[in-house]
Amino acid sequence: MAVTGVHEGLLSYLLVSMRLAGLLLLAPPLASMAVPGMVRMAFVLVLGAVLWQGQSVQIADPGLPALLLLSMREFANGALMALGVHLAFAAFGMGARLLDVQMGFGMGQVFDPMTRTLMPVLTAAFVLLAPVVFLLSDSHHLLLRAVALSLEHFPIGTALPADAMAQAIVRQVQALFSLGLAMVAPVVFCLVLIEFALGVVARNLPQMNVFVLGIPVKLLAGLLALSAWMAAASSPFTRVFDVLFRGWEAALR
């Protein structure tokens, strides 16, 4: 028989929380920060209570296997959305690695406390910058709206459209490289011009050690260009999350 009354409401709340858990526990910034597990779960349960209103579920078999299957499906729905958030954050690392190679930071590694791995200097800095841009651009509000939209069009107990979500993720992967390059394109162009200038110097003054001269020149020019670019333009950084949520909106409708 179907689950009704208080049990139906409790089941709906738990399934909404499972969808949120798949998203918030696996997607940055919570997944990449040293937040205690109890705090993460409290965050999921509180948001689940807010988004749970108006949700209902009817199942023919209220047994444990059916409930576990529903819970796994909702967690998988949230994890599928979390993959898109990971790709958006990966664009920051993609752009930073281009600069690390051009400026010479690729030879040095620092410890990143968020991912607990060694990575080049600028990549580690951009990994820390990504959550800041995410919060300052109010993308966390858009994230909650995306969850509410998924619950509105695909209520609990139903799976997200696999084809539409797969197409959205493929488009996000394609945009990963272009958006990562757009973040640092002026700086890369400046460094390319410096490379040409150093090549001209090496051609006309072969006795000069251009390799030794070029490292501090590219380092200083790259940092100055990056500082000026980040102070003057913010749209390439916030556009990463705009593209993500526009893709989600198209897929969830």
Backbone as CSV, one residue per row, in Angstrom:
resi,resn,N_x,N_y,N_z,CA_x,CA_y,CA_z,C_x,C_y,C_z
1,MET,0.846,-1.193,0.000,0.000,0.000,0.000,0.877,1.237,0.000
2,ALA,0.286,2.383,-0.323,1.060,3.617,-0.440,1.350,4.195,0.924
3,VAL,2.453,4.942,1.003,2.834,5.623,2.224,2.030,6.914,2.321
4,THR,1.370,7.154,3.471,0.523,8.337,3.615,0.836,9.032,4.920
5,GLY,0.202,10.236,5.096,0.251,10.943,6.364,1.631,11.404,6.740
6,VAL,1.935,11.237,8.036,3.213,11.700,8.585,4.371,10.968,7.949
7,HIS,4.201,9.673,7.694,5.283,8.902,7.091,5.611,9.405,5.683
8,GLU,4.567,9.797,4.936,4.814,10.339,3.600,5.590,11.647,3.670
9,GLY,5.226,12.519,4.609,5.939,13.785,4.767,7.384,13.575,5.174
10,LEU,7.612,12.645,6.103,8.981,12.367,6.539,9.799,11.776,5.405
11,LEU,9.189,10.877,4.634,9.898,10.276,3.506,10.246,11.333,2.461
12,SER,9.308,12.238,2.186,9.575,13.307,1.220,10.730,14.174,1.687
13,TYR,10.746,14.510,2.960,11.826,15.341,3.505,13.179,14.642,3.385
14,LEU,13.215,13.361,3.689,14.482,12.626,3.615,14.966,12.508,2.173
15,LEU,14.052,12.336,1.216,14.455,12.209,-0.183,14.945,13.545,-0.738
16,VAL,14.304,14.649,-0.346,14.798,15.966,-0.745,16.190,16.202,-0.170
17,SER,16.394,15.790,1.077,17.705,15.942,1.705,18.754,15.091,1.011
18,MET,18.362,13.922,0.491,19.316,13.082,-0.219,19.750,13.747,-1.521
19,ARG,18.821,14.402,-2.223,19.205,15.114,-3.450,20.155,16.264,-3.118
20,LEU,19.865,16.983,-2.046,20.755,18.058,-1.618,22.108,17.521,-1.173
21,ALA,22.097,16.362,-0.493,23.363,15.783,-0.033,24.259,15.417,-1.205
22,GLY,23.674,14.848,-2.263,24.478,14.507,-3.434,25.105,15.721,-4.084
23,LEU,24.420,16.864,-4.008,24.945,18.087,-4.607,25.921,18.804,-3.683
24,LEU,25.491,19.090,-2.462,26.279,19.952,-1.579,27.484,19.244,-0.974
25,LEU,27.396,17.941,-0.769,28.521,17.225,-0.159,29.590,16.837,-1.177
26,LEU,29.241,16.838,-2.459,30.204,16.446,-3.484,30.695,17.614,-4.325
27,ALA,29.989,18.731,-4.292,30.356,19.878,-5.126,31.080,20.915,-4.292
28,PRO,32.034,21.632,-4.914,32.653,22.745,-4.211,31.628,23.870,-4.029
29,PRO,31.821,24.747,-3.039,33.014,24.838,-2.188,33.003,23.949,-0.954
30,LEU,31.831,23.386,-0.551,31.787,22.589,0.669,32.649,21.340,0.552
31,ALA,32.660,20.720,-0.631,33.408,19.475,-0.788,34.912,19.694,-0.749
32,SER,35.381,20.914,-1.044,36.816,21.167,-1.098,37.319,21.970,0.095
33,MET,36.483,22.210,1.078,36.878,22.966,2.254,36.865,22.054,3.477
34,ALA,37.664,22.427,4.459,37.777,21.624,5.679,36.605,21.933,6.611
35,VAL,35.383,21.628,6.141,34.176,21.828,6.943,33.845,20.513,7.635
36,PRO,33.610,20.523,8.945,33.274,19.268,9.641,32.047,18.598,9.045
37,GLY,32.048,17.275,9.081,30.946,16.526,8.501,29.602,16.837,9.138
38,MET,29.577,17.062,10.459,28.327,17.375,11.141,27.761,18.709,10.660
39,VAL,28.637,19.664,10.398,28.178,20.965,9.906,27.594,20.809,8.503
40,ARG,28.244,20.005,7.663,27.719,19.792,6.313,26.341,19.145,6.357
41,MET,26.188,18.116,7.196,24.908,17.431,7.277,23.831,18.343,7.843
42,ALA,24.184,19.180,8.827,23.208,20.130,9.373,22.774,21.113,8.294
43,PHE,23.729,21.545,7.465,23.418,22.455,6.370,22.455,21.798,5.386
44,VAL,22.691,20.532,5.072,21.827,19.809,4.140,20.428,19.642,4.728
45,LEU,20.329,19.276,5.996,19.027,19.030,6.610,18.214,20.312,6.737
46,VAL,18.871,21.419,7.044,18.151,22.692,7.161,17.627,23.130,5.793
47,LEU,18.467,23.059,4.773,18.008,23.425,3.424,16.941,22.457,2.920
48,GLY,17.068,21.182,3.312,16.046,20.215,2.930,14.693,20.567,3.532
49,ALA,14.685,21.074,4.765,13.429,21.486,5.393,12.808,22.679,4.677
50,VAL,13.662,23.553,4.113,13.145,24.719,3.382,12.570,24.312,2.034
51,LEU,13.268,23.447,1.303,12.837,23.055,-0.042,11.811,21.931,-0.038
52,TRP,11.599,21.320,1.107,10.708,20.172,1.192,9.238,20.559,1.050
53,GLN,8.878,21.807,1.368,7.482,22.229,1.379,6.829,21.991,0.012
54,GLY,5.696,21.310,0.056,4.952,21.054,-1.173,5.366,19.798,-1.908
55,GLN,6.391,19.094,-1.429,6.841,17.878,-2.085,6.120,16.679,-1.477
56,SER,5.776,15.741,-2.322,5.117,14.515,-1.864,5.584,13.365,-2.742
57,VAL,5.497,12.176,-2.210,5.919,10.993,-2.939,4.972,9.857,-2.614
58,GLN,4.658,9.079,-3.620,3.805,7.914,-3.454,4.565,6.701,-3.982
59,ILE,4.712,5.682,-3.155,5.373,4.453,-3.578,4.453,3.287,-3.261
60,ALA,4.438,2.337,-4.149,3.576,1.174,-3.957,4.142,0.223,-2.906
61,ASP,5.449,0.165,-2.814,6.097,-0.755,-1.878,6.903,0.053,-0.871
62,PRO,6.430,0.188,0.384,7.156,0.979,1.377,8.280,0.209,2.060
63,GLY,8.698,-0.910,1.486,9.730,-1.708,2.109,11.103,-1.062,2.011
64,LEU,12.051,-1.648,2.746,13.405,-1.087,2.806,14.107,-1.084,1.448
65,PRO,14.031,-2.146,0.631,14.712,-2.082,-0.681,14.207,-0.952,-1.563
66,ALA,12.890,-0.714,-1.569,12.351,0.373,-2.395,12.807,1.727,-1.878
67,LEU,12.855,1.890,-0.555,13.303,3.160,0.014,14.777,3.402,-0.278
68,LEU,15.594,2.358,-0.212,17.010,2.510,-0.532,17.206,2.868,-2.002
69,LEU,16.403,2.279,-2.870,16.509,2.583,-4.303,16.142,4.039,-4.570
70,LEU,15.080,4.525,-3.919,14.689,5.913,-4.084,15.772,6.854,-3.552
71,SER,16.356,6.497,-2.410,17.404,7.333,-1.824,18.631,7.393,-2.725
72,MET,19.021,6.257,-3.280,20.169,6.233,-4.182,19.886,7.028,-5.447
73,ARG,18.642,6.984,-5.950,18.304,7.744,-7.153,18.387,9.241,-6.881
74,GLU,17.882,9.680,-5.737,17.938,11.106,-5.416,19.379,11.567,-5.181
75,PHE,20.177,10.730,-4.532,21.587,11.086,-4.330,22.310,11.164,-5.666
76,ALA,21.984,10.257,-6.587,22.600,10.296,-7.917,22.175,11.547,-8.679
77,ASN,20.923,11.987,-8.505,20.489,13.232,-9.145,21.320,14.415,-8.663
78,GLY,21.538,14.478,-7.341,22.364,15.558,-6.804,23.810,15.458,-7.241
79,ALA,24.344,14.225,-7.304,25.732,14.048,-7.735,25.916,14.450,-9.193
80,LEU,24.886,14.233,-10.020,24.962,14.633,-11.424,25.040,16.153,-11.545
81,MET,24.297,16.866,-10.714,24.386,18.323,-10.707,25.730,18.784,-10.145
82,ALA,26.260,18.044,-9.167,27.555,18.402,-8.585,28.677,18.316,-9.610
83,LEU,28.543,17.399,-10.573,29.564,17.281,-11.611,29.681,18.569,-12.406
84,GLY,28.550,19.207,-12.706,28.595,20.473,-13.418,29.296,21.563,-12.626
85,VAL,29.089,21.598,-11.307,29.770,22.590,-10.468,31.277,22.336,-10.466
86,HIS,31.681,21.080,-10.407,33.108,20.748,-10.461,33.726,21.245,-11.761
87,LEU,33.016,21.084,-12.873,33.549,21.535,-14.156,33.694,23.050,-14.188
88,ALA,32.746,23.763,-13.570,32.848,25.221,-13.527,34.067,25.649,-12.722
89,PHE,34.308,25.014,-11.598,35.476,25.354,-10.788,36.766,24.931,-11.484
90,ALA,36.700,23.876,-12.293,37.900,23.411,-12.995,38.373,24.416,-14.026
91,ALA,37.475,25.272,-14.516,37.883,26.293,-15.492,38.904,27.247,-14.893
92,PHE,38.790,27.533,-13.589,39.760,28.408,-12.937,41.150,27.755,-12.937
93,GLY,41.199,26.471,-12.615,42.477,25.775,-12.641,43.055,25.662,-14.032
94,MET,42.161,25.509,-15.035,42.628,25.419,-16.419,43.318,26.699,-16.843
95,GLY,42.695,27.841,-16.556,43.308,29.115,-16.921,44.598,29.376,-16.169
96,ALA,44.625,29.017,-14.876,45.818,29.267,-14.075,47.002,28.423,-14.547
97,ARG,46.742,27.205,-14.992,47.851,26.359,-15.455,48.480,26.910,-16.729
98,LEU,47.673,27.564,-17.574,48.252,28.217,-18.747,49.258,29.286,-18.327
99,LEU,48.905,30.057,-17.308,49.827,31.092,-16.825,51.034,30.486,-16.135
100,ASP,50.840,29.422,-15.382,51.969,28.786,-14.696,53.029,28.318,-15.690
101,VAL,52.572,27.761,-16.804,53.525,27.287,-17.814,54.231,28.465,-18.479
102,GLN,53.475,29.520,-18.804,54.061,30.665,-19.502,55.015,31.460,-18.610
103,MET,54.697,31.592,-17.341,55.489,32.430,-16.451,56.601,31.676,-15.739
104,GLY,56.598,30.358,-15.811,57.655,29.587,-15.176,57.314,29.049,-13.809
105,PHE,56.085,29.299,-13.332,55.684,28.764,-12.034,55.431,27.263,-12.071
106,GLY,55.324,26.705,-13.275,55.074,25.282,-13.379,56.177,24.431,-12.779
107,MET,57.378,25.010,-12.632,58.487,24.251,-12.050,58.402,24.167,-10.533
108,GLY,57.602,25.059,-9.899,57.490,25.067,-8.447,56.121,24.593,-8.000
109,GLN,56.077,23.883,-6.906,54.828,23.337,-6.387,54.621,23.824,-4.955
110,VAL,53.352,24.115,-4.622,52.996,24.484,-3.257,51.844,23.589,-2.811
111,PHE,51.662,23.500,-1.510,50.603,22.661,-0.953,49.298,23.439,-0.914
112,ASP,48.267,22.874,-1.534,46.958,23.507,-1.533,46.113,22.901,-0.418
113,PRO,45.695,23.689,0.588,44.945,23.127,1.710,43.547,22.663,1.350
114,MET,42.974,23.167,0.249,41.610,22.792,-0.110,41.553,21.404,-0.741
115,THR,42.493,21.137,-1.644,42.524,19.827,-2.304,43.546,18.883,-1.695
116,ARG,44.383,19.396,-0.787,45.417,18.600,-0.102,46.370,17.948,-1.108
117,THR,46.730,18.690,-2.134,47.664,18.213,-3.142,48.673,19.312,-3.430
118,LEU,49.737,18.939,-4.137,50.736,19.909,-4.581,50.362,20.414,-5.967
119,MET,50.442,21.708,-6.161,50.131,22.290,-7.459,50.920,23.577,-7.624
120,PRO,51.054,24.073,-8.864,51.780,25.328,-9.088,51.156,26.497,-8.338
121,VAL,51.940,27.562,-8.222,51.559,28.686,-7.365,50.253,29.328,-7.827
122,LEU,50.174,29.720,-9.090,48.986,30.409,-9.571,47.771,29.493,-9.597
123,THR,47.974,28.226,-9.878,46.853,27.288,-9.850,46.265,27.199,-8.452
124,ALA,47.144,27.127,-7.440,46.664,27.104,-6.058,45.934,28.395,-5.709
125,ALA,46.436,29.529,-6.208,45.777,30.807,-5.938,44.409,30.869,-6.607
126,PHE,44.294,30.389,-7.838,43.005,30.426,-8.535,42.018,29.438,-7.929
127,VAL,42.512,28.332,-7.397,41.618,27.388,-6.708,41.000,28.051,-5.485
128,LEU,41.773,28.875,-4.790,41.236,29.626,-3.662,40.357,30.781,-4.118
129,LEU,40.632,31.318,-5.299,39.836,32.429,-5.821,38.449,31.977,-6.262
130,ALA,38.332,30.754,-6.762,37.064,30.282,-7.311,35.917,30.340,-6.299
131,PRO,36.072,29.849,-5.051,34.955,29.975,-4.098,34.616,31.424,-3.765
132,VAL,35.618,32.311,-3.773,35.351,33.729,-3.505,34.474,34.322,-4.594
133,VAL,34.813,34.047,-5.857,34.004,34.532,-6.979,32.614,33.895,-6.939
134,PHE,32.558,32.638,-6.562,31.279,31.922,-6.469,30.336,32.610,-5.482
135,LEU,30.862,33.042,-4.353,30.030,33.687,-3.335,29.746,35.145,-3.673
136,LEU,30.755,35.865,-4.161,30.568,37.284,-4.459,29.608,37.514,-5.623
137,SER,29.542,36.568,-6.545,28.634,36.698,-7.690,27.243,36.154,-7.398
138,ASP,26.972,35.792,-6.125,25.669,35.251,-5.711,25.324,33.961,-6.444
139,SER,26.344,33.234,-6.862,26.082,31.969,-7.550,25.525,30.913,-6.604
140,HIS,25.772,31.059,-5.302,25.191,30.103,-4.350,23.669,30.233,-4.318
141,HIS,23.147,31.442,-4.567,21.697,31.601,-4.680,21.175,30.905,-5.928
142,LEU,21.904,31.054,-7.034,21.505,30.372,-8.260,21.565,28.858,-8.102
143,LEU,22.502,28.385,-7.283,22.604,26.952,-7.044,21.349,26.433,-6.343
144,LEU,20.886,27.162,-5.342,19.669,26.751,-4.644,18.447,26.863,-5.563
145,ARG,18.425,27.880,-6.425,17.318,28.002,-7.375,17.320,26.838,-8.359
146,ALA,18.512,26.378,-8.732,18.586,25.230,-9.637,18.028,23.976,-8.965
147,VAL,18.311,23.798,-7.683,17.761,22.656,-6.956,16.246,22.765,-6.886
148,ALA,15.733,23.980,-6.574,14.282,24.177,-6.517,13.644,23.928,-7.881
149,LEU,14.334,24.340,-8.949,13.817,24.108,-10.302,13.778,22.621,-10.619
150,SER,14.786,21.889,-10.193,14.793,20.443,-10.433,13.667,19.753,-9.669
151,LEU,13.374,20.237,-8.456,12.275,19.648,-7.685,10.917,20.014,-8.281
152,GLU,10.844,21.182,-8.917,9.585,21.612,-9.508,9.259,20.810,-10.764
153,HIS,10.240,20.622,-11.627,9.991,19.945,-12.903,10.201,18.436,-12.796
154,PHE,11.034,18.006,-11.876,11.291,16.568,-11.698,11.195,16.264,-10.209
155,PRO,9.980,16.047,-9.717,9.775,15.842,-8.281,10.550,14.628,-7.777
156,ILE,10.626,14.550,-6.456,11.339,13.429,-5.844,10.686,12.121,-6.259
157,GLY,11.513,11.124,-6.439,11.044,9.832,-6.920,11.207,9.650,-8.409
158,THR,11.554,10.745,-9.135,11.789,10.664,-10.575,13.237,11.043,-10.870
159,ALA,13.784,10.436,-11.889,15.173,10.704,-12.260,15.246,11.921,-13.169
160,LEU,16.372,12.635,-13.095,16.602,13.750,-14.006,16.748,13.232,-15.434
161,PRO,16.404,14.040,-16.438,16.510,13.577,-17.831,17.961,13.308,-18.212
162,ALA,18.276,12.058,-18.424,19.670,11.679,-18.662,20.223,12.330,-19.926
163,ASP,19.443,12.335,-21.014,19.928,12.895,-22.275,20.200,14.387,-22.153
164,ALA,19.245,15.118,-21.555,19.411,16.565,-21.439,20.569,16.913,-20.511
165,MET,20.700,16.188,-19.398,21.798,16.465,-18.474,23.139,16.102,-19.103
166,ALA,23.173,15.006,-19.888,24.419,14.625,-20.551,24.836,15.682,-21.564
167,GLN,23.874,16.228,-22.308,24.198,17.287,-23.260,24.684,18.544,-22.550
168,ALA,24.076,18.860,-21.406,24.514,20.034,-20.644,25.941,19.855,-20.139
169,ILE,26.281,18.654,-19.690,27.629,18.392,-19.178,28.643,18.422,-20.318
170,VAL,28.266,17.881,-21.470,29.178,17.918,-22.622,29.455,19.359,-23.038
171,ARG,28.412,20.189,-23.057,28.619,21.601,-23.387,29.482,22.291,-22.335
172,GLN,29.325,21.883,-21.077,30.144,22.466,-20.022,31.612,22.068,-20.189
173,VAL,31.857,20.822,-20.573,33.235,20.376,-20.817,33.842,21.151,-21.982
174,GLN,33.052,21.368,-23.036,33.544,22.137,-24.175,33.846,23.574,-23.784
175,ALA,32.997,24.143,-22.935,33.212,25.532,-22.502,34.341,25.653,-21.486
176,LEU,34.734,24.535,-20.879,35.786,24.568,-19.861,37.066,25.196,-20.398
177,PHE,37.480,24.803,-21.580,38.738,25.284,-22.134,38.623,26.737,-22.611
178,SER,37.510,27.056,-23.276,37.355,28.425,-23.770,37.198,29.420,-22.631
179,LEU,36.447,29.064,-21.596,36.268,29.969,-20.465,37.554,30.090,-19.652
180,GLY,38.282,28.987,-19.502,39.560,29.056,-18.802,40.556,29.947,-19.527
181,LEU,40.568,29.870,-20.867,41.453,30.741,-21.647,40.994,32.188,-21.583
182,ALA,39.666,32.414,-21.585,39.161,33.785,-21.542,39.544,34.490,-20.253
183,MET,39.700,33.743,-19.166,40.080,34.351,-17.887,41.462,34.988,-17.943
184,VAL,42.363,34.393,-18.718,43.757,34.827,-18.694,44.254,35.217,-20.076
185,ALA,43.351,35.371,-21.050,43.774,35.630,-22.431,44.640,36.879,-22.562
186,PRO,44.287,38.026,-21.971,45.161,39.203,-22.119,46.548,39.000,-21.516
187,VAL,46.599,38.278,-20.408,47.899,38.035,-19.769,48.740,37.113,-20.644
188,VAL,48.126,36.078,-21.194,48.849,35.169,-22.087,49.342,35.916,-23.325
189,PHE,48.505,36.801,-23.874,48.916,37.586,-25.030,50.103,38.484,-24.686
190,CYS,50.089,39.090,-23.499,51.212,39.918,-23.055,52.488,39.094,-22.943
191,LEU,52.375,37.892,-22.419,53.549,37.032,-22.272,54.074,36.567,-23.631
192,VAL,53.168,36.357,-24.576,53.599,35.973,-25.930,54.389,37.111,-26.572
193,LEU,53.938,38.345,-26.384,54.675,39.494,-26.912,56.063,39.590,-26.281
194,ILE,56.144,39.309,-24.994,57.455,39.333,-24.334,58.359,38.245,-24.890
195,GLU,57.771,37.078,-25.190,58.561,36.005,-25.802,59.112,36.437,-27.157
196,PHE,58.294,37.118,-27.947,58.782,37.627,-29.238,59.905,38.637,-29.033
197,ALA,59.727,39.527,-28.045,60.764,40.531,-27.779,62.065,39.873,-27.342
198,LEU,61.964,38.872,-26.491,63.171,38.161,-26.053,63.823,37.422,-27.220
199,GLY,62.991,36.920,-28.140,63.548,36.258,-29.317,64.318,37.229,-30.195
200,VAL,63.809,38.452,-30.330,64.520,39.477,-31.111,65.836,39.836,-30.446
201,VAL,65.816,39.962,-29.099,67.049,40.274,-28.368,68.065,39.162,-28.536
202,ALA,67.613,37.906,-28.426,68.530,36.782,-28.582,69.114,36.719,-29.992
203,ARG,68.337,37.175,-30.979,68.810,37.147,-32.362,69.893,38.193,-32.595
204,ASN,69.694,39.362,-31.987,70.630,40.460,-32.235,71.772,40.499,-31.224
205,LEU,71.605,39.921,-30.061,72.663,39.881,-29.037,72.855,38.442,-28.594
206,PRO,73.489,37.631,-29.432,73.630,36.209,-29.092,74.485,35.974,-27.851
207,GLN,75.312,36.945,-27.460,76.140,36.746,-26.282,75.350,36.900,-24.979
208,MET,74.136,37.417,-25.050,73.319,37.609,-23.846,72.566,36.316,-23.523
209,ASN,72.537,35.953,-22.244,71.825,34.755,-21.797,70.333,35.106,-21.637
210,VAL,69.585,34.888,-22.713,68.178,35.286,-22.709,67.360,34.414,-21.769
211,PHE,67.762,33.177,-21.571,67.018,32.296,-20.678,67.040,32.831,-19.252
212,VAL,68.199,33.229,-18.782,68.310,33.768,-17.428,67.607,35.116,-17.333
213,LEU,67.724,35.935,-18.388,67.070,37.235,-18.389,65.547,37.116,-18.502
214,GLY,65.082,36.124,-19.268,63.657,36.028,-19.554,62.818,35.599,-18.359
215,ILE,63.359,34.797,-17.459,62.569,34.304,-16.318,62.072,35.441,-15.440
216,PRO,62.945,36.329,-14.949,62.415,37.433,-14.105,61.571,38.430,-14.896
217,VAL,61.900,38.631,-16.172,61.108,39.564,-16.976,59.685,39.042,-17.158
218,LYS,59.537,37.771,-17.544,58.209,37.206,-17.723,57.455,37.113,-16.406
219,LEU,58.176,36.827,-15.341,57.526,36.730,-14.037,56.952,38.078,-13.611
220,LEU,57.770,39.122,-13.707,57.318,40.447,-13.297,56.209,40.967,-14.210
221,ALA,56.411,40.834,-15.528,55.401,41.320,-16.472,54.097,40.539,-16.345
222,GLY,54.202,39.240,-16.124,52.990,38.434,-15.977,52.192,38.799,-14.739
223,LEU,52.867,39.012,-13.621,52.162,39.387,-12.398,51.520,40.768,-12.515
224,LEU,52.242,41.710,-13.150,51.672,43.041,-13.350,50.451,42.994,-14.275
225,ALA,50.572,42.242,-15.367,49.450,42.135,-16.304,48.263,41.422,-15.660
226,LEU,48.531,40.390,-14.871,47.448,39.675,-14.202,46.747,40.561,-13.184
227,SER,47.513,41.350,-12.439,46.918,42.265,-11.461,46.040,43.304,-12.138
228,ALA,46.538,43.880,-13.233,45.756,44.883,-13.955,44.502,44.269,-14.571
229,TRP,44.617,43.066,-15.106,43.473,42.424,-15.750,42.392,42.061,-14.732
230,MET,42.785,41.523,-13.597,41.806,41.138,-12.587,41.143,42.357,-11.953
231,ALA,41.865,43.469,-11.864,41.271,44.688,-11.304,40.311,45.350,-12.274
232,ALA,40.543,45.168,-13.577,39.737,45.874,-14.583,38.547,45.058,-15.066
233,ALA,38.646,43.746,-15.057,37.594,42.914,-15.646,37.233,41.773,-14.701
234,SER,35.960,41.632,-14.438,35.476,40.529,-13.601,34.520,39.609,-14.354
235,SER,34.006,40.055,-15.501,33.019,39.260,-16.228,33.535,37.896,-16.683
236,PRO,34.801,37.757,-17.138,35.250,36.409,-17.528,35.223,35.415,-16.384
237,PHE,35.372,35.888,-15.162,35.388,34.986,-14.015,33.966,34.592,-13.607
238,THR,33.051,35.552,-13.586,31.674,35.239,-13.208,30.916,34.537,-14.326
239,ARG,31.385,34.696,-15.566,30.688,34.071,-16.688,30.730,32.544,-16.607
240,VAL,31.741,32.006,-15.936,31.847,30.552,-15.798,30.599,29.989,-15.143
241,PHE,30.161,30.615,-14.064,28.990,30.118,-13.348,27.694,30.467,-14.081
242,ASP,27.674,31.575,-14.813,26.496,31.910,-15.610,26.246,30.853,-16.674
243,VAL,27.309,30.416,-17.325,27.174,29.375,-18.350,26.667,28.080,-17.732
244,LEU,27.159,27.759,-16.540,26.725,26.539,-15.860,25.229,26.573,-15.585
245,PHE,24.743,27.649,-15.003,23.342,27.694,-14.598,22.404,27.858,-15.792
246,ARG,22.853,28.525,-16.846,22.031,28.588,-18.051,21.882,27.196,-18.669
247,GLY,22.948,26.422,-18.640,22.857,25.056,-19.143,21.940,24.192,-18.310
248,TRP,22.016,24.358,-16.999,21.110,23.621,-16.117,19.649,23.988,-16.364
249,GLU,19.408,25.296,-16.492,18.041,25.755,-16.699,17.457,25.178,-17.969
250,ALA,18.258,25.146,-19.032,17.788,24.571,-20.295,17.531,23.073,-20.157
251,ALA,18.393,22.372,-19.407,18.250,20.922,-19.269,17.083,20.547,-18.362
252,LEU,16.852,21.337,-17.303,15.802,20.982,-16.334,14.414,21.371,-16.792
253,ARG,14.344,22.192,-17.818,13.025,22.543,-18.352,12.665,21.577,-19.459
